[in-house]
Amino acid sequence: MAIVANPPNGADMRFRAAGLENPTIEVARGALVKIQFVNGDSDSAHGWLLLNPMVRIGNIIHGPRAFAGAFALLGDPTSAGQPVTKITFRATQTGTYRYECPVPGHAAMGMQGAFVVRS
């Protein structure tokens, strides 16, 4: 799947996947998840981090990383184009997790969503 942070012609401080903003992403337990992550923002770094929700800090729930490899951080676009990377991890345990942009303040501004691993 492709996930674009701050997509061109999209809402500010959102992720877009399959044409949807901050969609709930569902996968089966044991699935090998492959994400092509793109920073579509013209002037800011962004990332994608999958967390196991545990602690509330203000309006945001934070916790440890959910699965090894479920993280990416991309810098600003350059004259060569928008940064792209691949994220690959195995969804080994069922539950509802949260994805967010780990750049300070971005999750609170709307860069977050749910990631569900079903049995």
LUMDREN-405127 format. One record per atom (N, C-alpha, C, O): residue number from 1; x, y, z; atom name; residue in one letter. Coordinates in nm, 2 decimals, padded with zeros to 4 digits. Layout:
+-----+--------+--------+--------+------+------+
:  nr :      X :      Y :      Z : atom : rest :
+-----+--------+--------+--------+------+------+
: NUM :      X :      Y :      Z :   CA :    A :
...
+-----+--------+--------+--------+------+------+
END
This chain:
+-----+--------+--------+--------+------+------+
:  nr :      X :      Y :      Z : atom : rest :
+-----+--------+--------+--------+------+------+
:   1 :  00.08 : -00.12 :  00.00 :    N :    M :
:   1 :  00.00 :  00.00 :  00.00 :   CA :    M :
:   1 :  00.09 :  00.12 :  00.00 :    C :    M :
:   1 :  00.20 :  00.12 :  00.05 :    O :    M :
:   2 :  00.04 :  00.23 : -00.05 :    N :    A :
:   2 :  00.11 :  00.36 : -00.05 :   CA :    A :
:   2 :  00.04 :  00.45 :  00.05 :    C :    A :
:   2 : -00.08 :  00.46 :  00.05 :    O :    A :
:   3 :  00.13 :  00.52 :  00.12 :    N :    I :
:   3 :  00.08 :  00.62 :  00.22 :   CA :    I :
:   3 :  00.16 :  00.75 :  00.19 :    C :    I :
:   3 :  00.28 :  00.75 :  00.19 :    O :    I :
:   4 :  00.08 :  00.86 :  00.17 :    N :    V :
:   4 :  00.14 :  00.99 :  00.14 :   CA :    V :
:   4 :  00.12 :  01.08 :  00.26 :    C :    V :
:   4 :  00.00 :  01.10 :  00.30 :    O :    V :
:   5 :  00.22 :  01.14 :  00.31 :    N :    A :
:   5 :  00.21 :  01.24 :  00.42 :   CA :    A :
:   5 :  00.19 :  01.38 :  00.35 :    C :    A :
:   5 :  00.26 :  01.41 :  00.26 :    O :    A :
:   6 :  00.09 :  01.45 :  00.40 :    N :    N :
:   6 :  00.06 :  01.58 :  00.34 :   CA :    N :
:   6 :  00.05 :  01.58 :  00.19 :    C :    N :
:   6 :  00.13 :  01.64 :  00.13 :    O :    N :
:   7 : -00.04 :  01.50 :  00.13 :    N :    P :
:   7 : -00.04 :  01.49 : -00.01 :   CA :    P :
:   7 : -00.07 :  01.62 : -00.08 :    C :    P :
:   7 : -00.15 :  01.70 : -00.03 :    O :    P :
:   8 : -00.01 :  01.64 : -00.20 :    N :    P :
:   8 : -00.04 :  01.76 : -00.28 :   CA :    P :
:   8 : -00.20 :  01.76 : -00.31 :    C :    P :
:   8 : -00.25 :  01.65 : -00.33 :    O :    P :
:   9 : -00.26 :  01.87 : -00.30 :    N :    N :
:   9 : -00.40 :  01.89 : -00.33 :   CA :    N :
:   9 : -00.48 :  01.82 : -00.22 :    C :    N :
:   9 : -00.60 :  01.78 : -00.25 :    O :    N :
:  10 : -00.43 :  01.79 : -00.11 :    N :    G :
:  10 : -00.50 :  01.73 :  00.00 :   CA :    G :
:  10 : -00.51 :  01.82 :  00.12 :    C :    G :
:  10 : -00.45 :  01.93 :  00.12 :    O :    G :
:  11 : -00.57 :  01.77 :  00.23 :    N :    A :
:  11 : -00.58 :  01.85 :  00.35 :   CA :    A :
:  11 : -00.44 :  01.85 :  00.42 :    C :    A :
:  11 : -00.37 :  01.76 :  00.41 :    O :    A :
:  12 : -00.42 :  01.96 :  00.49 :    N :    D :
:  12 : -00.29 :  01.98 :  00.56 :   CA :    D :
:  12 : -00.28 :  01.88 :  00.68 :    C :    D :
:  12 : -00.39 :  01.86 :  00.74 :    O :    D :
:  13 : -00.17 :  01.83 :  00.71 :    N :    M :
:  13 : -00.14 :  01.75 :  00.82 :   CA :    M :
:  13 : -00.23 :  01.63 :  00.83 :    C :    M :
:  13 : -00.30 :  01.60 :  00.93 :    O :    M :
:  14 : -00.23 :  01.55 :  00.72 :    N :    R :
:  14 : -00.31 :  01.43 :  00.70 :   CA :    R :
:  14 : -00.22 :  01.33 :  00.63 :    C :    R :
:  14 : -00.12 :  01.36 :  00.56 :    O :    R :
:  15 : -00.26 :  01.20 :  00.64 :    N :    F :
:  15 : -00.20 :  01.09 :  00.56 :   CA :    F :
:  15 : -00.31 :  01.06 :  00.46 :    C :    F :
:  15 : -00.43 :  01.07 :  00.49 :    O :    F :
:  16 : -00.27 :  01.01 :  00.34 :    N :    R :
:  16 : -00.36 :  00.96 :  00.24 :   CA :    R :
:  16 : -00.32 :  00.82 :  00.20 :    C :    R :
:  16 : -00.20 :  00.80 :  00.17 :    O :    R :
:  17 : -00.42 :  00.73 :  00.20 :    N :    A :
:  17 : -00.39 :  00.60 :  00.16 :   CA :    A :
:  17 : -00.52 :  00.55 :  00.09 :    C :    A :
:  17 : -00.63 :  00.57 :  00.14 :    O :    A :
:  18 : -00.51 :  00.49 : -00.03 :    N :    A :
:  18 : -00.62 :  00.45 : -00.11 :   CA :    A :
:  18 : -00.72 :  00.56 : -00.13 :    C :    A :
:  18 : -00.84 :  00.53 : -00.13 :    O :    A :
:  19 : -00.68 :  00.68 : -00.15 :    N :    G :
:  19 : -00.77 :  00.79 : -00.17 :   CA :    G :
:  19 : -00.84 :  00.85 : -00.05 :    C :    G :
:  19 : -00.92 :  00.94 : -00.06 :    O :    G :
:  20 : -00.81 :  00.79 :  00.07 :    N :    L :
:  20 : -00.88 :  00.83 :  00.19 :   CA :    L :
:  20 : -00.78 :  00.90 :  00.29 :    C :    L :
:  20 : -00.66 :  00.88 :  00.29 :    O :    L :
:  21 : -00.83 :  01.00 :  00.37 :    N :    E :
:  21 : -00.75 :  01.07 :  00.47 :   CA :    E :
:  21 : -00.75 :  00.99 :  00.60 :    C :    E :
:  21 : -00.86 :  00.96 :  00.65 :    O :    E :
:  22 : -00.63 :  00.97 :  00.65 :    N :    N :
:  22 : -00.62 :  00.90 :  00.78 :   CA :    N :
:  22 : -00.71 :  00.78 :  00.79 :    C :    N :
:  22 : -00.78 :  00.77 :  00.90 :    O :    N :
:  23 : -00.71 :  00.69 :  00.70 :    N :    P :
:  23 : -00.81 :  00.58 :  00.70 :   CA :    P :
:  23 : -00.77 :  00.48 :  00.81 :    C :    P :
:  23 : -00.65 :  00.47 :  00.85 :    O :    P :
:  24 : -00.87 :  00.40 :  00.86 :    N :    T :
:  24 : -00.84 :  00.29 :  00.95 :   CA :    T :
:  24 : -00.78 :  00.18 :  00.85 :    C :    T :
:  24 : -00.85 :  00.14 :  00.75 :    O :    T :
:  25 : -00.67 :  00.13 :  00.88 :    N :    I :
:  25 : -00.60 :  00.03 :  00.80 :   CA :    I :
:  25 : -00.62 : -00.11 :  00.87 :    C :    I :
:  25 : -00.59 : -00.12 :  00.99 :    O :    I :
:  26 : -00.67 : -00.21 :  00.80 :    N :    E :
:  26 : -00.70 : -00.34 :  00.86 :   CA :    E :
:  26 : -00.62 : -00.44 :  00.79 :    C :    E :
:  26 : -00.61 : -00.45 :  00.67 :    O :    E :
:  27 : -00.55 : -00.53 :  00.87 :    N :    V :
:  27 : -00.47 : -00.64 :  00.81 :   CA :    V :
:  27 : -00.50 : -00.77 :  00.90 :    C :    V :
:  27 : -00.55 : -00.76 :  01.01 :    O :    V :
:  28 : -00.47 : -00.88 :  00.84 :    N :    A :
:  28 : -00.49 : -01.01 :  00.92 :   CA :    A :
:  28 : -00.36 : -01.03 :  01.00 :    C :    A :
:  28 : -00.25 : -00.99 :  00.96 :    O :    A :
:  29 : -00.38 : -01.10 :  01.11 :    N :    R :
:  29 : -00.27 : -01.14 :  01.20 :   CA :    R :
:  29 : -00.17 : -01.22 :  01.11 :    C :    R :
:  29 : -00.21 : -01.31 :  01.04 :    O :    R :
:  30 : -00.05 : -01.19 :  01.13 :    N :    G :
:  30 :  00.06 : -01.26 :  01.05 :   CA :    G :
:  30 :  00.09 : -01.20 :  00.92 :    C :    G :
:  30 :  00.18 : -01.24 :  00.85 :    O :    G :
:  31 :  00.01 : -01.10 :  00.87 :    N :    A :
:  31 :  00.04 : -01.04 :  00.74 :   CA :    A :
:  31 :  00.17 : -00.97 :  00.74 :    C :    A :
:  31 :  00.21 : -00.91 :  00.84 :    O :    A :
:  32 :  00.24 : -00.98 :  00.62 :    N :    L :
:  32 :  00.36 : -00.90 :  00.60 :   CA :    L :
:  32 :  00.31 : -00.77 :  00.54 :    C :    L :
:  32 :  00.26 : -00.77 :  00.42 :    O :    L :
:  33 :  00.33 : -00.67 :  00.61 :    N :    V :
:  33 :  00.28 : -00.53 :  00.57 :   CA :    V :
:  33 :  00.39 : -00.46 :  00.49 :    C :    V :
:  33 :  00.50 : -00.45 :  00.55 :    O :    V :
:  34 :  00.36 : -00.42 :  00.37 :    N :    K :
:  34 :  00.46 : -00.34 :  00.29 :   CA :    K :
:  34 :  00.40 : -00.21 :  00.26 :    C :    K :
:  34 :  00.29 : -00.20 :  00.19 :    O :    K :
:  35 :  00.46 : -00.10 :  00.30 :    N :    I :
:  35 :  00.41 :  00.03 :  00.28 :   CA :    I :
:  35 :  00.52 :  00.11 :  00.20 :    C :    I :
:  35 :  00.64 :  00.11 :  00.23 :    O :    I :
:  36 :  00.47 :  00.18 :  00.09 :    N :    Q :
:  36 :  00.56 :  00.28 :  00.03 :   CA :    Q :
:  36 :  00.52 :  00.41 :  00.09 :    C :    Q :
:  36 :  00.41 :  00.46 :  00.06 :    O :    Q :
:  37 :  00.61 :  00.47 :  00.16 :    N :    F :
:  37 :  00.58 :  00.59 :  00.23 :   CA :    F :
:  37 :  00.64 :  00.71 :  00.16 :    C :    F :
:  37 :  00.76 :  00.71 :  00.13 :    O :    F :
:  38 :  00.56 :  00.81 :  00.13 :    N :    V :
:  38 :  00.60 :  00.93 :  00.05 :   CA :    V :
:  38 :  00.58 :  01.06 :  00.13 :    C :    V :
:  38 :  00.47 :  01.07 :  00.19 :    O :    V :
:  39 :  00.67 :  01.14 :  00.14 :    N :    N :
:  39 :  00.65 :  01.28 :  00.20 :   CA :    N :
:  39 :  00.61 :  01.37 :  00.09 :    C :    N :
:  39 :  00.69 :  01.41 :  00.00 :    O :    N :
:  40 :  00.48 :  01.40 :  00.08 :    N :    G :
:  40 :  00.43 :  01.49 : -00.02 :   CA :    G :
:  40 :  00.43 :  01.63 :  00.01 :    C :    G :
:  40 :  00.38 :  01.72 : -00.06 :    O :    G :
:  41 :  00.48 :  01.67 :  00.13 :    N :    D :
:  41 :  00.48 :  01.81 :  00.18 :   CA :    D :
:  41 :  00.60 :  01.88 :  00.11 :    C :    D :
:  41 :  00.71 :  01.83 :  00.09 :    O :    D :
:  42 :  00.58 :  02.00 :  00.07 :    N :    S :
:  42 :  00.68 :  02.08 :  00.01 :   CA :    S :
:  42 :  00.78 :  02.15 :  00.10 :    C :    S :
:  42 :  00.89 :  02.20 :  00.06 :    O :    S :
:  43 :  00.75 :  02.15 :  00.23 :    N :    D :
:  43 :  00.84 :  02.23 :  00.32 :   CA :    D :
:  43 :  00.85 :  02.17 :  00.46 :    C :    D :
:  43 :  00.88 :  02.25 :  00.55 :    O :    D :
:  44 :  00.82 :  02.04 :  00.48 :    N :    S :
:  44 :  00.84 :  01.99 :  00.62 :   CA :    S :
:  44 :  00.87 :  01.84 :  00.61 :    C :    S :
:  44 :  00.83 :  01.77 :  00.52 :    O :    S :
:  45 :  00.95 :  01.79 :  00.71 :    N :    A :
:  45 :  00.97 :  01.65 :  00.73 :   CA :    A :
:  45 :  00.85 :  01.59 :  00.78 :    C :    A :
:  45 :  00.77 :  01.65 :  00.85 :    O :    A :
:  46 :  00.83 :  01.46 :  00.75 :    N :    H :
:  46 :  00.72 :  01.38 :  00.81 :   CA :    H :
:  46 :  00.76 :  01.24 :  00.83 :    C :    H :
:  46 :  00.86 :  01.19 :  00.77 :    O :    H :
:  47 :  00.69 :  01.16 :  00.91 :    N :    G :
:  47 :  00.72 :  01.02 :  00.93 :   CA :    G :
:  47 :  00.60 :  00.94 :  00.95 :    C :    G :
:  47 :  00.48 :  01.00 :  00.95 :    O :    G :
:  48 :  00.61 :  00.81 :  00.97 :    N :    W :
:  48 :  00.50 :  00.72 :  00.99 :   CA :    W :
:  48 :  00.55 :  00.63 :  01.10 :    C :    W :
:  48 :  00.65 :  00.56 :  01.08 :    O :    W :
:  49 :  00.48 :  00.62 :  01.21 :    N :    L :
:  49 :  00.52 :  00.54 :  01.32 :   CA :    L :
:  49 :  00.40 :  00.46 :  01.37 :    C :    L :
:  49 :  00.29 :  00.53 :  01.40 :    O :    L :
:  50 :  00.41 :  00.33 :  01.39 :    N :    L :
:  50 :  00.30 :  00.25 :  01.44 :   CA :    L :
:  50 :  00.33 :  00.23 :  01.59 :    C :    L :
:  50 :  00.43 :  00.17 :  01.63 :    O :    L :
:  51 :  00.23 :  00.27 :  01.67 :    N :    L :
:  51 :  00.25 :  00.26 :  01.82 :   CA :    L :
:  51 :  00.14 :  00.17 :  01.88 :    C :    L :
:  51 :  00.03 :  00.14 :  01.83 :    O :    L :
:  52 :  00.18 :  00.11 :  01.99 :    N :    N :
:  52 :  00.09 :  00.03 :  02.08 :   CA :    N :
:  52 :  00.04 :  00.13 :  02.18 :    C :    N :
:  52 :  00.12 :  00.17 :  02.27 :    O :    N :
:  53 : -00.08 :  00.18 :  02.17 :    N :    P :
:  53 : -00.13 :  00.29 :  02.26 :   CA :    P :
:  53 : -00.13 :  00.25 :  02.40 :    C :    P :
:  53 : -00.17 :  00.14 :  02.44 :    O :    P :
:  54 : -00.07 :  00.34 :  02.49 :    N :    M :
:  54 : -00.06 :  00.31 :  02.63 :   CA :    M :
:  54 : -00.08 :  00.43 :  02.72 :    C :    M :
:  54 : -00.14 :  00.42 :  02.82 :    O :    M :
:  55 : -00.01 :  00.54 :  02.68 :    N :    V :
:  55 : -00.01 :  00.65 :  02.77 :   CA :    V :
:  55 : -00.07 :  00.78 :  02.71 :    C :    V :
:  55 : -00.04 :  00.81 :  02.59 :    O :    V :
:  56 : -00.15 :  00.85 :  02.78 :    N :    R :
:  56 : -00.21 :  00.97 :  02.73 :   CA :    R :
:  56 : -00.13 :  01.09 :  02.77 :    C :    R :
:  56 : -00.10 :  01.11 :  02.89 :    O :    R :
:  57 : -00.09 :  01.17 :  02.67 :    N :    I :
:  57 : -00.01 :  01.29 :  02.69 :   CA :    I :
:  57 : -00.09 :  01.40 :  02.62 :    C :    I :
:  57 : -00.09 :  01.41 :  02.50 :    O :    I :
:  58 : -00.16 :  01.48 :  02.70 :    N :    G :
:  58 : -00.26 :  01.58 :  02.64 :   CA :    G :
:  58 : -00.37 :  01.51 :  02.57 :    C :    G :
:  58 : -00.43 :  01.42 :  02.63 :    O :    G :
:  59 : -00.39 :  01.54 :  02.45 :    N :    N :
:  59 : -00.50 :  01.47 :  02.37 :   CA :    N :
:  59 : -00.45 :  01.35 :  02.29 :    C :    N :
:  59 : -00.52 :  01.29 :  02.21 :    O :    N :
:  60 : -00.32 :  01.32 :  02.30 :    N :    I :
:  60 : -00.26 :  01.22 :  02.22 :   CA :    I :
:  60 : -00.22 :  01.10 :  02.31 :    C :    I :
:  60 : -00.16 :  01.12 :  02.42 :    O :    I :
:  61 : -00.24 :  00.98 :  02.26 :    N :    I :
:  61 : -00.20 :  00.86 :  02.33 :   CA :    I :
:  61 : -00.07 :  00.81 :  02.27 :    C :    I :
:  61 : -00.07 :  00.79 :  02.14 :    O :    I :
:  62 :  00.03 :  00.79 :  02.35 :    N :    H :
:  62 :  00.16 :  00.74 :  02.30 :   CA :    H :
:  62 :  00.19 :  00.61 :  02.36 :    C :    H :
:  62 :  00.14 :  00.58 :  02.47 :    O :    H :
:  63 :  00.27 :  00.53 :  02.30 :    N :    G :
:  63 :  00.32 :  00.41 :  02.36 :   CA :    G :
:  63 :  00.44 :  00.36 :  02.28 :    C :    G :
:  63 :  00.49 :  00.43 :  02.19 :    O :    G :
:  64 :  00.49 :  00.24 :  02.31 :    N :    P :
:  64 :  00.61 :  00.19 :  02.24 :   CA :    P :
:  64 :  00.57 :  00.15 :  02.10 :    C :    P :
:  64 :  00.45 :  00.13 :  02.07 :    O :    P :
:  65 :  00.67 :  00.13 :  02.02 :    N :    R :
:  65 :  00.65 :  00.09 :  01.88 :   CA :    R :
:  65 :  00.58 : -00.05 :  01.89 :    C :    R :
:  65 :  00.61 : -00.13 :  01.97 :    O :    R :
:  66 :  00.49 : -00.07 :  01.80 :    N :    A :
:  66 :  00.41 : -00.19 :  01.79 :   CA :    A :
:  66 :  00.48 : -00.31 :  01.74 :    C :    A :
:  66 :  00.48 : -00.41 :  01.80 :    O :    A :
:  67 :  00.55 : -00.29 :  01.63 :    N :    F :
:  67 :  00.62 : -00.40 :  01.56 :   CA :    F :
:  67 :  00.75 : -00.35 :  01.51 :    C :    F :
:  67 :  00.76 : -00.23 :  01.46 :    O :    F :
:  68 :  00.86 : -00.43 :  01.52 :    N :    A :
:  68 :  00.99 : -00.39 :  01.46 :   CA :    A :
:  68 :  00.97 : -00.36 :  01.31 :    C :    A :
:  68 :  00.91 : -00.43 :  01.24 :    O :    A :
:  69 :  01.03 : -00.25 :  01.28 :    N :    G :
:  69 :  01.03 : -00.20 :  01.14 :   CA :    G :
:  69 :  00.91 : -00.11 :  01.10 :    C :    G :
:  69 :  00.91 : -00.07 :  00.99 :    O :    G :
:  70 :  00.82 : -00.09 :  01.19 :    N :    A :
:  70 :  00.70 : -00.01 :  01.16 :   CA :    A :
:  70 :  00.73 :  00.14 :  01.19 :    C :    A :
:  70 :  00.66 :  00.20 :  01.27 :    O :    A :
:  71 :  00.83 :  00.19 :  01.11 :    N :    F :
:  71 :  00.87 :  00.33 :  01.13 :   CA :    F :
:  71 :  00.94 :  00.38 :  01.01 :    C :    F :
:  71 :  01.02 :  00.31 :  00.95 :    O :    F :
:  72 :  00.92 :  00.51 :  00.98 :    N :    A :
:  72 :  01.00 :  00.58 :  00.88 :   CA :    A :
:  72 :  00.99 :  00.73 :  00.91 :    C :    A :
:  72 :  00.90 :  00.78 :  00.96 :    O :    A :
:  73 :  01.10 :  00.80 :  00.87 :    N :    L :
:  73 :  01.11 :  00.94 :  00.89 :   CA :    L :
:  73 :  01.18 :  00.99 :  00.77 :    C :    L :
:  73 :  01.29 :  00.95 :  00.73 :    O :    L :
:  74 :  01.11 :  01.09 :  00.70 :    N :    L :
:  74 :  01.16 :  01.15 :  00.57 :   CA :    L :
:  74 :  01.18 :  01.30 :  00.59 :    C :    L :
:  74 :  01.09 :  01.36 :  00.64 :    O :    L :
:  75 :  01.29 :  01.35 :  00.53 :    N :    G :
:  75 :  01.31 :  01.49 :  00.54 :   CA :    G :
:  75 :  01.24 :  01.56 :  00.43 :    C :    G :
:  75 :  01.15 :  01.51 :  00.36 :    O :    G :
:  76 :  01.27 :  01.69 :  00.41 :    N :    D :
:  76 :  01.20 :  01.78 :  00.32 :   CA :    D :
:  76 :  01.23 :  01.73 :  00.17 :    C :    D :
:  76 :  01.34 :  01.68 :  00.15 :    O :    D :
:  77 :  01.14 :  01.75 :  00.09 :    N :    P :
:  77 :  01.16 :  01.73 : -00.06 :   CA :    P :
:  77 :  01.28 :  01.82 : -00.11 :    C :    P :
:  77 :  01.31 :  01.92 : -00.05 :    O :    P :
:  78 :  01.34 :  01.77 : -00.21 :    N :    T :
:  78 :  01.46 :  01.84 : -00.27 :   CA :    T :
:  78 :  01.43 :  01.86 : -00.42 :    C :    T :
:  78 :  01.32 :  01.83 : -00.47 :    O :    T :
:  79 :  01.52 :  01.92 : -00.49 :    N :    S :
:  79 :  01.50 :  01.94 : -00.63 :   CA :    S :
:  79 :  01.49 :  01.81 : -00.70 :    C :    S :
:  79 :  01.44 :  01.80 : -00.82 :    O :    S :
:  80 :  01.54 :  01.70 : -00.64 :    N :    A :
:  80 :  01.53 :  01.56 : -00.70 :   CA :    A :
:  80 :  01.39 :  01.50 : -00.68 :    C :    A :
:  80 :  01.36 :  01.40 : -00.74 :    O :    A :
:  81 :  01.30 :  01.57 : -00.60 :    N :    G :
:  81 :  01.17 :  01.52 : -00.59 :   CA :    G :
:  81 :  01.13 :  01.49 : -00.44 :    C :    G :
:  81 :  01.21 :  01.53 : -00.35 :    O :    G :
:  82 :  01.02 :  01.42 : -00.42 :    N :    Q :
:  82 :  00.97 :  01.40 : -00.29 :   CA :    Q :
:  82 :  01.04 :  01.27 : -00.24 :    C :    Q :
:  82 :  01.05 :  01.17 : -00.31 :    O :    Q :
:  83 :  01.08 :  01.27 : -00.11 :    N :    P :
:  83 :  01.14 :  01.15 : -00.05 :   CA :    P :
:  83 :  01.04 :  01.04 : -00.04 :    C :    P :
:  83 :  00.93 :  01.05 : -00.01 :    O :    P :
:  84 :  01.10 :  00.92 : -00.07 :    N :    V :
:  84 :  01.02 :  00.79 : -00.06 :   CA :    V :
:  84 :  01.10 :  00.69 :  00.01 :    C :    V :
:  84 :  01.22 :  00.68 : -00.01 :    O :    V :
:  85 :  01.03 :  00.60 :  00.09 :    N :    T :
:  85 :  01.10 :  00.49 :  00.15 :   CA :    T :
:  85 :  01.00 :  00.38 :  00.16 :    C :    T :
:  85 :  00.88 :  00.40 :  00.15 :    O :    T :
:  86 :  01.05 :  00.26 :  00.19 :    N :    K :
:  86 :  00.96 :  00.14 :  00.21 :   CA :    K :
:  86 :  00.97 :  00.10 :  00.35 :    C :    K :
:  86 :  01.08 :  00.10 :  00.42 :    O :    K :
:  87 :  00.85 :  00.07 :  00.41 :    N :    I :
:  87 :  00.84 :  00.02 :  00.54 :   CA :    I :
:  87 :  00.79 : -00.13 :  00.53 :    C :    I :
:  87 :  00.69 : -00.15 :  00.46 :    O :    I :
:  88 :  00.85 : -00.22 :  00.60 :    N :    T :
:  88 :  00.81 : -00.36 :  00.60 :   CA :    T :
:  88 :  00.81 : -00.41 :  00.74 :    C :    T :
:  88 :  00.91 : -00.40 :  00.81 :    O :    T :
:  89 :  00.70 : -00.48 :  00.78 :    N :    F :
:  89 :  00.69 : -00.54 :  00.91 :   CA :    F :
:  89 :  00.59 : -00.65 :  00.91 :    C :    F :
:  89 :  00.50 : -00.65 :  00.82 :    O :    F :
:  90 :  00.59 : -00.74 :  01.00 :    N :    R :
:  90 :  00.49 : -00.84 :  01.01 :   CA :    R :
:  90 :  00.40 : -00.81 :  01.13 :    C :    R :
:  90 :  00.45 : -00.78 :  01.24 :    O :    R :
:  91 :  00.27 : -00.81 :  01.10 :    N :    A :
:  91 :  00.17 : -00.78 :  01.21 :   CA :    A :
:  91 :  00.14 : -00.91 :  01.29 :    C :    A :
:  91 :  00.06 : -00.99 :  01.25 :    O :    A :
:  92 :  00.22 : -00.92 :  01.39 :    N :    T :
:  92 :  00.22 : -01.05 :  01.46 :   CA :    T :
:  92 :  00.11 : -01.07 :  01.57 :    C :    T :
:  92 :  00.08 : -01.18 :  01.61 :    O :    T :
:  93 :  00.06 : -00.96 :  01.62 :    N :    Q :
:  93 : -00.04 : -00.97 :  01.73 :   CA :    Q :
:  93 : -00.17 : -00.89 :  01.70 :    C :    Q :
:  93 : -00.16 : -00.78 :  01.65 :    O :    Q :
:  94 : -00.28 : -00.95 :  01.73 :    N :    T :
:  94 : -00.41 : -00.88 :  01.71 :   CA :    T :
:  94 : -00.42 : -00.76 :  01.80 :    C :    T :
:  94 : -00.36 : -00.76 :  01.91 :    O :    T :
:  95 : -00.50 : -00.67 :  01.76 :    N :    G :
:  95 : -00.53 : -00.55 :  01.84 :   CA :    G :
:  95 : -00.55 : -00.43 :  01.76 :    C :    G :
:  95 : -00.53 : -00.43 :  01.63 :    O :    G :
:  96 : -00.58 : -00.32 :  01.82 :    N :    T :
:  96 : -00.59 : -00.19 :  01.76 :   CA :    T :
:  96 : -00.48 : -00.10 :  01.80 :    C :    T :
:  96 : -00.45 : -00.08 :  01.92 :    O :    T :
:  97 : -00.40 : -00.06 :  01.70 :    N :    Y :
:  97 : -00.28 :  00.02 :  01.72 :   CA :    Y :
:  97 : -00.31 :  00.16 :  01.66 :    C :    Y :
:  97 : -00.42 :  00.19 :  01.61 :    O :    Y :
:  98 : -00.21 :  00.25 :  01.68 :    N :    R :
:  98 : -00.23 :  00.38 :  01.62 :   CA :    R :
:  98 : -00.11 :  00.41 :  01.54 :    C :    R :
:  98 :  00.01 :  00.39 :  01.58 :    O :    R :
:  99 : -00.13 :  00.48 :  01.42 :    N :    Y :
:  99 : -00.02 :  00.53 :  01.35 :   CA :    Y :
:  99 : -00.02 :  00.68 :  01.36 :    C :    Y :
:  99 : -00.13 :  00.74 :  01.37 :    O :    Y :
: 100 :  00.10 :  00.74 :  01.36 :    N :    E :
: 100 :  00.10 :  00.89 :  01.37 :   CA :    E :
: 100 :  00.23 :  00.94 :  01.30 :    C :    E :
: 100 :  00.33 :  00.86 :  01.28 :    O :    E :
: 101 :  00.24 :  01.07 :  01.28 :    N :    C :
: 101 :  00.36 :  01.13 :  01.24 :   CA :    C :
: 101 :  00.44 :  01.16 :  01.37 :    C :    C :
: 101 :  00.39 :  01.23 :  01.46 :    O :    C :
: 102 :  00.57 :  01.11 :  01.38 :    N :    P :
: 102 :  00.64 :  01.14 :  01.50 :   CA :    P :
: 102 :  00.71 :  01.28 :  01.51 :    C :    P :
: 102 :  00.77 :  01.31 :  01.61 :    O :    P :
: 103 :  00.69 :  01.36 :  01.41 :    N :    V :
: 103 :  00.75 :  01.49 :  01.41 :   CA :    V :
: 103 :  00.67 :  01.57 :  01.52 :    C :    V :
: 103 :  00.54 :  01.57 :  01.51 :    O :    V :
: 104 :  00.73 :  01.63 :  01.62 :    N :    P :
: 104 :  00.66 :  01.70 :  01.72 :   CA :    P :
: 104 :  00.55 :  01.79 :  01.68 :    C :    P :
: 104 :  00.57 :  01.88 :  01.59 :    O :    P :
: 105 :  00.43 :  01.77 :  01.73 :    N :    G :
: 105 :  00.31 :  01.85 :  01.71 :   CA :    G :
: 105 :  00.23 :  01.80 :  01.59 :    C :    G :
: 105 :  00.11 :  01.84 :  01.58 :    O :    G :
: 106 :  00.28 :  01.72 :  01.50 :    N :    H :
: 106 :  00.21 :  01.68 :  01.38 :   CA :    H :
: 106 :  00.09 :  01.58 :  01.41 :    C :    H :
: 106 : -00.02 :  01.60 :  01.35 :    O :    H :
: 107 :  00.10 :  01.49 :  01.50 :    N :    A :
: 107 : -00.01 :  01.40 :  01.54 :   CA :    A :
: 107 : -00.12 :  01.48 :  01.60 :    C :    A :
: 107 : -00.24 :  01.46 :  01.57 :    O :    A :
: 108 : -00.09 :  01.58 :  01.68 :    N :    A :
: 108 : -00.19 :  01.66 :  01.75 :   CA :    A :
: 108 : -00.27 :  01.75 :  01.64 :    C :    A :
: 108 : -00.38 :  01.78 :  01.67 :    O :    A :
: 109 : -00.20 :  01.78 :  01.53 :    N :    M :
: 109 : -00.27 :  01.85 :  01.42 :   CA :    M :
: 109 : -00.34 :  01.77 :  01.33 :    C :    M :
: 109 : -00.40 :  01.82 :  01.23 :    O :    M :
: 110 : -00.35 :  01.63 :  01.35 :    N :    G :
: 110 : -00.43 :  01.55 :  01.27 :   CA :    G :
: 110 : -00.36 :  01.43 :  01.19 :    C :    G :
: 110 : -00.43 :  01.36 :  01.13 :    O :    G :
: 111 : -00.23 :  01.42 :  01.21 :    N :    M :
: 111 : -00.16 :  01.32 :  01.13 :   CA :    M :
: 111 : -00.16 :  01.19 :  01.22 :    C :    M :
: 111 : -00.06 :  01.16 :  01.28 :    O :    M :
: 112 : -00.27 :  01.12 :  01.22 :    N :    Q :
: 112 : -00.29 :  01.00 :  01.30 :   CA :    Q :
: 112 : -00.40 :  00.92 :  01.25 :    C :    Q :
: 112 : -00.49 :  00.97 :  01.19 :    O :    Q :
: 113 : -00.40 :  00.79 :  01.29 :    N :    G :
: 113 : -00.51 :  00.70 :  01.25 :   CA :    G :
: 113 : -00.50 :  00.57 :  01.32 :    C :    G :
: 113 : -00.41 :  00.55 :  01.40 :    O :    G :
: 114 : -00.59 :  00.48 :  01.29 :    N :    A :
: 114 : -00.60 :  00.35 :  01.35 :   CA :    A :
: 114 : -00.55 :  00.24 :  01.26 :    C :    A :
: 114 : -00.57 :  00.25 :  01.14 :    O :    A :
: 115 : -00.48 :  00.14 :  01.32 :    N :    F :
: 115 : -00.43 :  00.03 :  01.24 :   CA :    F :
: 115 : -00.48 : -00.10 :  01.32 :    C :    F :
: 115 : -00.44 : -00.12 :  01.44 :    O :    F :
: 116 : -00.56 : -00.18 :  01.26 :    N :    V :
: 116 : -00.62 : -00.29 :  01.32 :   CA :    V :
: 116 : -00.56 : -00.42 :  01.27 :    C :    V :
: 116 : -00.56 : -00.44 :  01.15 :    O :    V :
: 117 : -00.52 : -00.51 :  01.36 :    N :    V :
: 117 : -00.47 : -00.64 :  01.32 :   CA :    V :
: 117 : -00.58 : -00.74 :  01.37 :    C :    V :
: 117 : -00.60 : -00.75 :  01.49 :    O :    V :
: 118 : -00.65 : -00.80 :  01.28 :    N :    R :
: 118 : -00.76 : -00.89 :  01.32 :   CA :    R :
: 118 : -00.71 : -01.04 :  01.31 :    C :    R :
: 118 : -00.62 : -01.07 :  01.24 :    O :    R :
: 119 : -00.78 : -01.12 :  01.38 :    N :    S :
: 119 : -00.74 : -01.26 :  01.38 :   CA :    S :
: 119 : -00.80 : -01.34 :  01.26 :    C :    S :
: 119 : -00.77 : -01.46 :  01.24 :    O :    S :
+-----+--------+--------+--------+------+------+
END
